[in-house]
Amino acid sequence: MIKIVQESRKEMAGKLIKQGMSEDEAKEKAATHIRATLDTGHLNNWRQHFQAKEGESEKQVDARF
């Protein structure tokens, strides 16, 4: 997720620079506008429906998840 945010900021800054914005201003605007949140509540809901493979222990399921 971090890589996606970093690459998206880089791409946005590049586009803003092409439009005439200074590099520092473009990087700051990209950092301000592109963010991410890991919603652990929804992740936990998904975990409840994550199924074990045949013969898999609970510890193995957790590790795979």
PDB file of N, H, CA, C and O in Angstrom:
ATOM      1  N   MET A   1       0.827  -1.178   0.000  1.00  0.00           N
ATOM      2  CA  MET A   1       0.000   0.000   0.000  1.00  0.00           C
ATOM      3  C   MET A   1       0.883   1.258   0.000  1.00  0.00           C
ATOM      4  O   MET A   1       0.586   2.241  -0.679  1.00  0.00           O
ATOM      5  N   ILE A   2       1.969   1.202   0.774  1.00  0.00           N
ATOM      6  H   ILE A   2       2.210   0.404   1.326  1.00  0.00           H
ATOM      7  CA  ILE A   2       2.888   2.340   0.825  1.00  0.00           C
ATOM      8  C   ILE A   2       3.462   2.622  -0.554  1.00  0.00           C
ATOM      9  O   ILE A   2       3.557   3.777  -0.969  1.00  0.00           O
ATOM     10  N   LYS A   3       3.842   1.570  -1.260  1.00  0.00           N
ATOM     11  H   LYS A   3       3.764   0.632  -0.923  1.00  0.00           H
ATOM     12  CA  LYS A   3       4.413   1.735  -2.596  1.00  0.00           C
ATOM     13  C   LYS A   3       3.395   2.371  -3.549  1.00  0.00           C
ATOM     14  O   LYS A   3       3.758   3.226  -4.357  1.00  0.00           O
ATOM     15  N   ILE A   4       2.147   1.967  -3.463  1.00  0.00           N
ATOM     16  H   ILE A   4       1.853   1.272  -2.807  1.00  0.00           H
ATOM     17  CA  ILE A   4       1.104   2.535  -4.320  1.00  0.00           C
ATOM     18  C   ILE A   4       0.959   4.033  -4.062  1.00  0.00           C
ATOM     19  O   ILE A   4       0.870   4.819  -5.006  1.00  0.00           O
ATOM     20  N   VAL A   5       0.936   4.431  -2.796  1.00  0.00           N
ATOM     21  H   VAL A   5       1.009   3.792  -2.030  1.00  0.00           H
ATOM     22  CA  VAL A   5       0.805   5.841  -2.448  1.00  0.00           C
ATOM     23  C   VAL A   5       2.018   6.622  -2.950  1.00  0.00           C
ATOM     24  O   VAL A   5       1.867   7.693  -3.537  1.00  0.00           O
ATOM     25  N   GLN A   6       3.221   6.090  -2.720  1.00  0.00           N
ATOM     26  H   GLN A   6       3.344   5.219  -2.244  1.00  0.00           H
ATOM     27  CA  GLN A   6       4.437   6.779  -3.151  1.00  0.00           C
ATOM     28  C   GLN A   6       4.483   6.949  -4.664  1.00  0.00           C
ATOM     29  O   GLN A   6       4.814   8.026  -5.158  1.00  0.00           O
ATOM     30  N   GLU A   7       4.155   5.901  -5.395  1.00  0.00           N
ATOM     31  H   GLU A   7       3.886   5.025  -4.994  1.00  0.00           H
ATOM     32  CA  GLU A   7       4.183   5.970  -6.861  1.00  0.00           C
ATOM     33  C   GLU A   7       3.097   6.919  -7.389  1.00  0.00           C
ATOM     34  O   GLU A   7       3.317   7.635  -8.366  1.00  0.00           O
ATOM     35  N   SER A   8       1.946   6.920  -6.749  1.00  0.00           N
ATOM     36  H   SER A   8       1.768   6.338  -5.955  1.00  0.00           H
ATOM     37  CA  SER A   8       0.862   7.809  -7.161  1.00  0.00           C
ATOM     38  C   SER A   8       1.242   9.268  -6.927  1.00  0.00           C
ATOM     39  O   SER A   8       0.961  10.130  -7.760  1.00  0.00           O
ATOM     40  N   ARG A   9       1.877   9.541  -5.795  1.00  0.00           N
ATOM     41  H   ARG A   9       2.105   8.842  -5.117  1.00  0.00           H
ATOM     42  CA  ARG A   9       2.345  10.907  -5.513  1.00  0.00           C
ATOM     43  C   ARG A   9       3.383  11.345  -6.539  1.00  0.00           C
ATOM     44  O   ARG A   9       3.360  12.479  -7.016  1.00  0.00           O
ATOM     45  N   LYS A  10       4.286  10.441  -6.869  1.00  0.00           N
ATOM     46  H   LYS A  10       4.306   9.520  -6.481  1.00  0.00           H
ATOM     47  CA  LYS A  10       5.329  10.751  -7.846  1.00  0.00           C
ATOM     48  C   LYS A  10       4.705  11.085  -9.205  1.00  0.00           C
ATOM     49  O   LYS A  10       5.107  12.047  -9.858  1.00  0.00           O
ATOM     50  N   GLU A  11       3.729  10.287  -9.620  1.00  0.00           N
ATOM     51  H   GLU A  11       3.403   9.505  -9.089  1.00  0.00           H
ATOM     52  CA  GLU A  11       3.066  10.512 -10.902  1.00  0.00           C
ATOM     53  C   GLU A  11       2.291  11.833 -10.896  1.00  0.00           C
ATOM     54  O   GLU A  11       2.347  12.591 -11.865  1.00  0.00           O
ATOM     55  N   MET A  12       1.571  12.107  -9.812  1.00  0.00           N
ATOM     56  H   MET A  12       1.525  11.491  -9.025  1.00  0.00           H
ATOM     57  CA  MET A  12       0.824  13.361  -9.729  1.00  0.00           C
ATOM     58  C   MET A  12       1.764  14.554  -9.762  1.00  0.00           C
ATOM     59  O   MET A  12       1.507  15.529 -10.468  1.00  0.00           O
ATOM     60  N   ALA A  13       2.853  14.484  -9.004  1.00  0.00           N
ATOM     61  H   ALA A  13       3.062  13.692  -8.430  1.00  0.00           H
ATOM     62  CA  ALA A  13       3.823  15.589  -8.986  1.00  0.00           C
ATOM     63  C   ALA A  13       4.381  15.818 -10.383  1.00  0.00           C
ATOM     64  O   ALA A  13       4.520  16.963 -10.814  1.00  0.00           O
ATOM     65  N   GLY A  14       4.699  14.750 -11.089  1.00  0.00           N
ATOM     66  H   GLY A  14       4.586  13.820 -10.739  1.00  0.00           H
ATOM     67  CA  GLY A  14       5.211  14.880 -12.449  1.00  0.00           C
ATOM     68  C   GLY A  14       4.227  15.584 -13.370  1.00  0.00           C
ATOM     69  O   GLY A  14       4.623  16.426 -14.176  1.00  0.00           O
ATOM     70  N   LYS A  15       2.959  15.249 -13.258  1.00  0.00           N
ATOM     71  H   LYS A  15       2.637  14.565 -12.603  1.00  0.00           H
ATOM     72  CA  LYS A  15       1.933  15.891 -14.080  1.00  0.00           C
ATOM     73  C   LYS A  15       1.779  17.370 -13.719  1.00  0.00           C
ATOM     74  O   LYS A  15       1.601  18.216 -14.596  1.00  0.00           O
ATOM     75  N   LEU A  16       1.849  17.671 -12.419  1.00  0.00           N
ATOM     76  H   LEU A  16       1.993  16.984 -11.707  1.00  0.00           H
ATOM     77  CA  LEU A  16       1.732  19.067 -11.996  1.00  0.00           C
ATOM     78  C   LEU A  16       2.924  19.893 -12.463  1.00  0.00           C
ATOM     79  O   LEU A  16       2.772  21.053 -12.847  1.00  0.00           O
ATOM     80  N   ILE A  17       4.104  19.294 -12.430  1.00  0.00           N
ATOM     81  H   ILE A  17       4.228  18.352 -12.118  1.00  0.00           H
ATOM     82  CA  ILE A  17       5.311  19.987 -12.908  1.00  0.00           C
ATOM     83  C   ILE A  17       5.173  20.296 -14.397  1.00  0.00           C
ATOM     84  O   ILE A  17       5.536  21.385 -14.843  1.00  0.00           O
ATOM     85  N   LYS A  18       4.650  19.343 -15.165  1.00  0.00           N
ATOM     86  H   LYS A  18       4.355  18.458 -14.803  1.00  0.00           H
ATOM     87  CA  LYS A  18       4.432  19.568 -16.604  1.00  0.00           C
ATOM     88  C   LYS A  18       3.441  20.697 -16.853  1.00  0.00           C
ATOM     89  O   LYS A  18       3.484  21.349 -17.897  1.00  0.00           O
ATOM     90  N   GLN A  19       2.548  20.928 -15.891  1.00  0.00           N
ATOM     91  H   GLN A  19       2.514  20.399 -15.043  1.00  0.00           H
ATOM     92  CA  GLN A  19       1.560  22.003 -16.018  1.00  0.00           C
ATOM     93  C   GLN A  19       2.118  23.352 -15.554  1.00  0.00           C
ATOM     94  O   GLN A  19       1.418  24.364 -15.590  1.00  0.00           O
ATOM     95  N   GLY A  20       3.391  23.359 -15.113  1.00  0.00           N
ATOM     96  H   GLY A  20       3.960  22.537 -15.083  1.00  0.00           H
ATOM     97  CA  GLY A  20       4.037  24.617 -14.742  1.00  0.00           C
ATOM     98  C   GLY A  20       4.246  24.843 -13.262  1.00  0.00           C
ATOM     99  O   GLY A  20       4.761  25.892 -12.875  1.00  0.00           O
ATOM    100  N   MET A  21       3.871  23.913 -12.431  1.00  0.00           N
ATOM    101  H   MET A  21       3.452  23.060 -12.745  1.00  0.00           H
ATOM    102  CA  MET A  21       4.051  24.071 -10.991  1.00  0.00           C
ATOM    103  C   MET A  21       5.503  23.756 -10.628  1.00  0.00           C
ATOM    104  O   MET A  21       6.135  22.919 -11.273  1.00  0.00           O
ATOM    105  N   SER A  22       6.033  24.422  -9.600  1.00  0.00           N
ATOM    106  H   SER A  22       5.520  25.101  -9.076  1.00  0.00           H
ATOM    107  CA  SER A  22       7.399  24.134  -9.161  1.00  0.00           C
ATOM    108  C   SER A  22       7.463  22.715  -8.587  1.00  0.00           C
ATOM    109  O   SER A  22       6.449  22.171  -8.149  1.00  0.00           O
ATOM    110  N   GLU A  23       8.645  22.128  -8.592  1.00  0.00           N
ATOM    111  H   GLU A  23       9.469  22.570  -8.948  1.00  0.00           H
ATOM    112  CA  GLU A  23       8.810  20.752  -8.108  1.00  0.00           C
ATOM    113  C   GLU A  23       8.422  20.628  -6.638  1.00  0.00           C
ATOM    114  O   GLU A  23       7.726  19.687  -6.256  1.00  0.00           O
ATOM    115  N   ASP A  24       8.868  21.576  -5.809  1.00  0.00           N
ATOM    116  H   ASP A  24       9.433  22.340  -6.119  1.00  0.00           H
ATOM    117  CA  ASP A  24       8.548  21.513  -4.381  1.00  0.00           C
ATOM    118  C   ASP A  24       7.047  21.638  -4.130  1.00  0.00           C
ATOM    119  O   ASP A  24       6.481  20.906  -3.319  1.00  0.00           O
ATOM    120  N   GLU A  25       6.413  22.570  -4.832  1.00  0.00           N
ATOM    121  H   GLU A  25       6.873  23.165  -5.492  1.00  0.00           H
ATOM    122  CA  GLU A  25       4.973  22.769  -4.667  1.00  0.00           C
ATOM    123  C   GLU A  25       4.194  21.541  -5.151  1.00  0.00           C
ATOM    124  O   GLU A  25       3.221  21.125  -4.522  1.00  0.00           O
ATOM    125  N   ALA A  26       4.633  20.973  -6.267  1.00  0.00           N
ATOM    126  H   ALA A  26       5.424  21.311  -6.778  1.00  0.00           H
ATOM    127  CA  ALA A  26       3.969  19.786  -6.822  1.00  0.00           C
ATOM    128  C   ALA A  26       4.079  18.602  -5.860  1.00  0.00           C
ATOM    129  O   ALA A  26       3.103  17.884  -5.643  1.00  0.00           O
ATOM    130  N   LYS A  27       5.256  18.399  -5.290  1.00  0.00           N
ATOM    131  H   LYS A  27       6.050  18.982  -5.466  1.00  0.00           H
ATOM    132  CA  LYS A  27       5.443  17.291  -4.341  1.00  0.00           C
ATOM    133  C   LYS A  27       4.583  17.492  -3.093  1.00  0.00           C
ATOM    134  O   LYS A  27       4.001  16.539  -2.573  1.00  0.00           O
ATOM    135  N   GLU A  28       4.507  18.732  -2.618  1.00  0.00           N
ATOM    136  H   GLU A  28       4.979  19.506  -3.040  1.00  0.00           H
ATOM    137  CA  GLU A  28       3.702  19.009  -1.424  1.00  0.00           C
ATOM    138  C   GLU A  28       2.215  18.791  -1.714  1.00  0.00           C
ATOM    139  O   GLU A  28       1.502  18.197  -0.904  1.00  0.00           O
ATOM    140  N   LYS A  29       1.755  19.268  -2.859  1.00  0.00           N
ATOM    141  H   LYS A  29       2.334  19.750  -3.516  1.00  0.00           H
ATOM    142  CA  LYS A  29       0.342  19.092  -3.224  1.00  0.00           C
ATOM    143  C   LYS A  29       0.009  17.605  -3.372  1.00  0.00           C
ATOM    144  O   LYS A  29      -1.048  17.160  -2.925  1.00  0.00           O
ATOM    145  N   ALA A  30       0.896  16.844  -3.990  1.00  0.00           N
ATOM    146  H   ALA A  30       1.755  17.205  -4.353  1.00  0.00           H
ATOM    147  CA  ALA A  30       0.667  15.405  -4.157  1.00  0.00           C
ATOM    148  C   ALA A  30       0.610  14.704  -2.798  1.00  0.00           C
ATOM    149  O   ALA A  30      -0.230  13.832  -2.578  1.00  0.00           O
ATOM    150  N   ALA A  31       1.505  15.090  -1.893  1.00  0.00           N
ATOM    151  H   ALA A  31       2.188  15.799  -2.072  1.00  0.00           H
ATOM    152  CA  ALA A  31       1.530  14.474  -0.558  1.00  0.00           C
ATOM    153  C   ALA A  31       0.270  14.821   0.229  1.00  0.00           C
ATOM    154  O   ALA A  31      -0.209  14.022   1.034  1.00  0.00           O
ATOM    155  N   THR A  32      -0.263  16.019  -0.009  1.00  0.00           N
ATOM    156  H   THR A  32       0.125  16.668  -0.663  1.00  0.00           H
ATOM    157  CA  THR A  32      -1.472  16.459   0.687  1.00  0.00           C
ATOM    158  C   THR A  32      -2.715  15.745   0.162  1.00  0.00           C
ATOM    159  O   THR A  32      -3.628  15.432   0.926  1.00  0.00           O
ATOM    160  N   HIS A  33      -2.745  15.489  -1.147  1.00  0.00           N
ATOM    161  H   HIS A  33      -2.004  15.743  -1.768  1.00  0.00           H
ATOM    162  CA  HIS A  33      -3.965  14.979  -1.776  1.00  0.00           C
ATOM    163  C   HIS A  33      -4.026  13.461  -1.922  1.00  0.00           C
ATOM    164  O   HIS A  33      -5.116  12.902  -2.040  1.00  0.00           O
ATOM    165  N   ILE A  34      -2.903  12.800  -1.918  1.00  0.00           N
ATOM    166  H   ILE A  34      -2.018  13.254  -1.822  1.00  0.00           H
ATOM    167  CA  ILE A  34      -2.925  11.342  -2.087  1.00  0.00           C
ATOM    168  C   ILE A  34      -2.516  10.694  -0.771  1.00  0.00           C
ATOM    169  O   ILE A  34      -1.368  10.790  -0.336  1.00  0.00           O
ATOM    170  N   ARG A  35      -3.470  10.044  -0.161  1.00  0.00           N
ATOM    171  H   ARG A  35      -4.402   9.966  -0.514  1.00  0.00           H
ATOM    172  CA  ARG A  35      -3.271   9.375   1.124  1.00  0.00           C
ATOM    173  C   ARG A  35      -3.987   8.031   1.093  1.00  0.00           C
ATOM    174  O   ARG A  35      -4.708   7.725   0.143  1.00  0.00           O
ATOM    175  N   ALA A  36      -3.786   7.238   2.130  1.00  0.00           N
ATOM    176  H   ALA A  36      -3.200   7.487   2.901  1.00  0.00           H
ATOM    177  CA  ALA A  36      -4.460   5.939   2.198  1.00  0.00           C
ATOM    178  C   ALA A  36      -4.778   5.606   3.652  1.00  0.00           C
ATOM    179  O   ALA A  36      -4.117   6.075   4.579  1.00  0.00           O
ATOM    180  N   THR A  37      -5.790   4.797   3.820  1.00  0.00           N
ATOM    181  H   THR A  37      -6.327   4.416   3.067  1.00  0.00           H
ATOM    182  CA  THR A  37      -6.174   4.315   5.144  1.00  0.00           C
ATOM    183  C   THR A  37      -6.407   2.816   5.047  1.00  0.00           C
ATOM    184  O   THR A  37      -7.110   2.341   4.156  1.00  0.00           O
ATOM    185  N   LEU A  38      -5.815   2.086   5.964  1.00  0.00           N
ATOM    186  H   LEU A  38      -5.243   2.472   6.688  1.00  0.00           H
ATOM    187  CA  LEU A  38      -6.064   0.651   6.039  1.00  0.00           C
ATOM    188  C   LEU A  38      -7.211   0.451   7.023  1.00  0.00           C
ATOM    189  O   LEU A  38      -7.053   0.655   8.227  1.00  0.00           O
ATOM    190  N   ASP A  39      -8.335   0.060   6.512  1.00  0.00           N
ATOM    191  H   ASP A  39      -8.463  -0.106   5.534  1.00  0.00           H
ATOM    192  CA  ASP A  39      -9.542  -0.100   7.318  1.00  0.00           C
ATOM    193  C   ASP A  39      -9.517  -1.490   7.957  1.00  0.00           C
ATOM    194  O   ASP A  39      -9.953  -2.470   7.353  1.00  0.00           O
ATOM    195  N   THR A  40      -9.007  -1.559   9.170  1.00  0.00           N
ATOM    196  H   THR A  40      -8.653  -0.763   9.660  1.00  0.00           H
ATOM    197  CA  THR A  40      -8.870  -2.852   9.841  1.00  0.00           C
ATOM    198  C   THR A  40     -10.226  -3.450  10.226  1.00  0.00           C
ATOM    199  O   THR A  40     -10.339  -4.666  10.386  1.00  0.00           O
ATOM    200  N   GLY A  41     -11.233  -2.627  10.372  1.00  0.00           N
ATOM    201  H   GLY A  41     -11.141  -1.640  10.242  1.00  0.00           H
ATOM    202  CA  GLY A  41     -12.569  -3.140  10.675  1.00  0.00           C
ATOM    203  C   GLY A  41     -13.097  -3.994   9.535  1.00  0.00           C
ATOM    204  O   GLY A  41     -13.607  -5.093   9.759  1.00  0.00           O
ATOM    205  N   HIS A  42     -12.975  -3.489   8.311  1.00  0.00           N
ATOM    206  H   HIS A  42     -12.562  -2.597   8.129  1.00  0.00           H
ATOM    207  CA  HIS A  42     -13.419  -4.261   7.161  1.00  0.00           C
ATOM    208  C   HIS A  42     -12.490  -5.447   6.911  1.00  0.00           C
ATOM    209  O   HIS A  42     -12.940  -6.503   6.465  1.00  0.00           O
ATOM    210  N   LEU A  43     -11.221  -5.284   7.192  1.00  0.00           N
ATOM    211  H   LEU A  43     -10.856  -4.426   7.554  1.00  0.00           H
ATOM    212  CA  LEU A  43     -10.280  -6.391   7.056  1.00  0.00           C
ATOM    213  C   LEU A  43     -10.680  -7.526   8.006  1.00  0.00           C
ATOM    214  O   LEU A  43     -10.618  -8.698   7.635  1.00  0.00           O
ATOM    215  N   ASN A  44     -11.082  -7.181   9.208  1.00  0.00           N
ATOM    216  H   ASN A  44     -11.132  -6.229   9.509  1.00  0.00           H
ATOM    217  CA  ASN A  44     -11.519  -8.177  10.187  1.00  0.00           C
ATOM    218  C   ASN A  44     -12.794  -8.888   9.712  1.00  0.00           C
ATOM    219  O   ASN A  44     -12.940 -10.095   9.904  1.00  0.00           O
ATOM    220  N   ASN A  45     -13.710  -8.143   9.097  1.00  0.00           N
ATOM    221  H   ASN A  45     -13.591  -7.162   8.940  1.00  0.00           H
ATOM    222  CA  ASN A  45     -14.915  -8.773   8.549  1.00  0.00           C
ATOM    223  C   ASN A  45     -14.561  -9.792   7.483  1.00  0.00           C
ATOM    224  O   ASN A  45     -15.134 -10.880   7.435  1.00  0.00           O
ATOM    225  N   TRP A  46     -13.616  -9.433   6.633  1.00  0.00           N
ATOM    226  H   TRP A  46     -13.151  -8.549   6.672  1.00  0.00           H
ATOM    227  CA  TRP A  46     -13.182 -10.355   5.584  1.00  0.00           C
ATOM    228  C   TRP A  46     -12.538 -11.587   6.210  1.00  0.00           C
ATOM    229  O   TRP A  46     -12.734 -12.698   5.718  1.00  0.00           O
ATOM    230  N   ARG A  47     -11.775 -11.412   7.283  1.00  0.00           N
ATOM    231  H   ARG A  47     -11.615 -10.509   7.683  1.00  0.00           H
ATOM    232  CA  ARG A  47     -11.099 -12.533   7.951  1.00  0.00           C
ATOM    233  C   ARG A  47     -12.107 -13.565   8.440  1.00  0.00           C
ATOM    234  O   ARG A  47     -11.825 -14.763   8.416  1.00  0.00           O
ATOM    235  N   GLN A  48     -13.258 -13.122   8.876  1.00  0.00           N
ATOM    236  H   GLN A  48     -13.487 -12.149   8.895  1.00  0.00           H
ATOM    237  CA  GLN A  48     -14.278 -14.039   9.385  1.00  0.00           C
ATOM    238  C   GLN A  48     -14.757 -15.016   8.318  1.00  0.00           C
ATOM    239  O   GLN A  48     -15.237 -16.102   8.643  1.00  0.00           O
ATOM    240  N   HIS A  49     -14.631 -14.644   7.058  1.00  0.00           N
ATOM    241  H   HIS A  49     -14.240 -13.761   6.794  1.00  0.00           H
ATOM    242  CA  HIS A  49     -15.103 -15.484   5.956  1.00  0.00           C
ATOM    243  C   HIS A  49     -13.962 -16.190   5.223  1.00  0.00           C
ATOM    244  O   HIS A  49     -14.191 -16.904   4.247  1.00  0.00           O
ATOM    245  N   PHE A  50     -12.737 -15.985   5.698  1.00  0.00           N
ATOM    246  H   PHE A  50     -12.550 -15.404   6.491  1.00  0.00           H
ATOM    247  CA  PHE A  50     -11.564 -16.607   5.092  1.00  0.00           C
ATOM    248  C   PHE A  50     -11.551 -18.083   5.485  1.00  0.00           C
ATOM    249  O   PHE A  50     -11.561 -18.408   6.672  1.00  0.00           O
ATOM    250  N   GLN A  51     -11.531 -18.962   4.514  1.00  0.00           N
ATOM    251  H   GLN A  51     -11.523 -18.699   3.549  1.00  0.00           H
ATOM    252  CA  GLN A  51     -11.686 -20.383   4.805  1.00  0.00           C
ATOM    253  C   GLN A  51     -10.348 -21.125   4.768  1.00  0.00           C
ATOM    254  O   GLN A  51      -9.452 -20.816   3.983  1.00  0.00           O
ATOM    255  N   ALA A  52     -10.260 -22.105   5.643  1.00  0.00           N
ATOM    256  H   ALA A  52     -10.988 -22.357   6.281  1.00  0.00           H
ATOM    257  CA  ALA A  52      -9.075 -22.961   5.694  1.00  0.00           C
ATOM    258  C   ALA A  52      -9.083 -23.937   4.526  1.00  0.00           C
ATOM    259  O   ALA A  52     -10.136 -24.379   4.066  1.00  0.00           O
ATOM    260  N   LYS A  53      -7.896 -24.256   4.067  1.00  0.00           N
ATOM    261  H   LYS A  53      -7.041 -23.897   4.441  1.00  0.00           H
ATOM    262  CA  LYS A  53      -7.762 -25.320   3.065  1.00  0.00           C
ATOM    263  C   LYS A  53      -7.834 -26.646   3.806  1.00  0.00           C
ATOM    264  O   LYS A  53      -7.599 -26.698   5.013  1.00  0.00           O
ATOM    265  N   GLU A  54      -8.151 -27.694   3.105  1.00  0.00           N
ATOM    266  H   GLU A  54      -8.342 -27.651   2.124  1.00  0.00           H
ATOM    267  CA  GLU A  54      -8.285 -29.010   3.730  1.00  0.00           C
ATOM    268  C   GLU A  54      -6.992 -29.387   4.455  1.00  0.00           C
ATOM    269  O   GLU A  54      -5.906 -29.331   3.878  1.00  0.00           O
ATOM    270  N   GLY A  55      -7.124 -29.771   5.726  1.00  0.00           N
ATOM    271  H   GLY A  55      -8.006 -29.817   6.195  1.00  0.00           H
ATOM    272  CA  GLY A  55      -5.990 -30.204   6.531  1.00  0.00           C
ATOM    273  C   GLY A  55      -5.149 -29.074   7.099  1.00  0.00           C
ATOM    274  O   GLY A  55      -4.118 -29.330   7.721  1.00  0.00           O
ATOM    275  N   GLU A  56      -5.560 -27.853   6.903  1.00  0.00           N
ATOM    276  H   GLU A  56      -6.398 -27.646   6.398  1.00  0.00           H
ATOM    277  CA  GLU A  56      -4.788 -26.697   7.356  1.00  0.00           C
ATOM    278  C   GLU A  56      -5.135 -26.369   8.809  1.00  0.00           C
ATOM    279  O   GLU A  56      -6.310 -26.324   9.174  1.00  0.00           O
ATOM    280  N   SER A  57      -4.115 -26.141   9.633  1.00  0.00           N
ATOM    281  H   SER A  57      -3.160 -26.178   9.337  1.00  0.00           H
ATOM    282  CA  SER A  57      -4.364 -25.775  11.026  1.00  0.00           C
ATOM    283  C   SER A  57      -4.768 -24.294  11.115  1.00  0.00           C
ATOM    284  O   SER A  57      -4.582 -23.525  10.173  1.00  0.00           O
ATOM    285  N   GLU A  58      -5.319 -23.924  12.265  1.00  0.00           N
ATOM    286  H   GLU A  58      -5.470 -24.550  13.031  1.00  0.00           H
ATOM    287  CA  GLU A  58      -5.725 -22.537  12.467  1.00  0.00           C
ATOM    288  C   GLU A  58      -4.519 -21.596  12.357  1.00  0.00           C
ATOM    289  O   GLU A  58      -4.626 -20.487  11.832  1.00  0.00           O
ATOM    290  N   LYS A  59      -3.373 -22.060  12.864  1.00  0.00           N
ATOM    291  H   LYS A  59      -3.286 -22.960  13.291  1.00  0.00           H
ATOM    292  CA  LYS A  59      -2.144 -21.256  12.786  1.00  0.00           C
ATOM    293  C   LYS A  59      -1.725 -21.067  11.323  1.00  0.00           C
ATOM    294  O   LYS A  59      -1.286 -19.983  10.940  1.00  0.00           O
ATOM    295  N   GLN A  60      -1.856 -22.099  10.522  1.00  0.00           N
ATOM    296  H   GLN A  60      -2.213 -22.980  10.834  1.00  0.00           H
ATOM    297  CA  GLN A  60      -1.512 -21.999   9.104  1.00  0.00           C
ATOM    298  C   GLN A  60      -2.473 -21.064   8.359  1.00  0.00           C
ATOM    299  O   GLN A  60      -2.064 -20.317   7.471  1.00  0.00           O
ATOM    300  N   VAL A  61      -3.738 -21.119   8.730  1.00  0.00           N
ATOM    301  H   VAL A  61      -4.071 -21.727   9.451  1.00  0.00           H
ATOM    302  CA  VAL A  61      -4.738 -20.223   8.117  1.00  0.00           C
ATOM    303  C   VAL A  61      -4.387 -18.778   8.451  1.00  0.00           C
ATOM    304  O   VAL A  61      -4.404 -17.911   7.578  1.00  0.00           O
ATOM    305  N   ASP A  62      -4.067 -18.523   9.723  1.00  0.00           N
ATOM    306  H   ASP A  62      -4.053 -19.228  10.432  1.00  0.00           H
ATOM    307  CA  ASP A  62      -3.699 -17.166  10.125  1.00  0.00           C
ATOM    308  C   ASP A  62      -2.468 -16.674   9.379  1.00  0.00           C
ATOM    309  O   ASP A  62      -2.421 -15.519   8.956  1.00  0.00           O
ATOM    310  N   ALA A  63      -1.484 -17.527   9.216  1.00  0.00           N
ATOM    311  H   ALA A  63      -1.523 -18.466   9.559  1.00  0.00           H
ATOM    312  CA  ALA A  63      -0.257 -17.152   8.509  1.00  0.00           C
ATOM    313  C   ALA A  63      -0.547 -16.847   7.028  1.00  0.00           C
ATOM    314  O   ALA A  63       0.010 -15.905   6.464  1.00  0.00           O
ATOM    315  N   ARG A  64      -1.405 -17.639   6.417  1.00  0.00           N
ATOM    316  H   ARG A  64      -1.857 -18.404   6.875  1.00  0.00           H
ATOM    317  CA  ARG A  64      -1.756 -17.440   5.014  1.00  0.00           C
ATOM    318  C   ARG A  64      -2.589 -16.173   4.835  1.00  0.00           C
ATOM    319  O   ARG A  64      -2.448 -15.459   3.842  1.00  0.00           O
ATOM    320  N   PHE A  65      -3.457 -15.905   5.808  1.00  0.00           N
ATOM    321  H   PHE A  65      -3.572 -16.485   6.614  1.00  0.00           H
ATOM    322  CA  PHE A  65      -4.287 -14.723   5.738  1.00  0.00           C
ATOM    323  C   PHE A  65      -3.434 -13.483   5.766  1.00  0.00           C
ATOM    324  O   PHE A  65      -3.959 -12.370   5.716  1.00  0.00           O
TER     325      PHE A  65
END
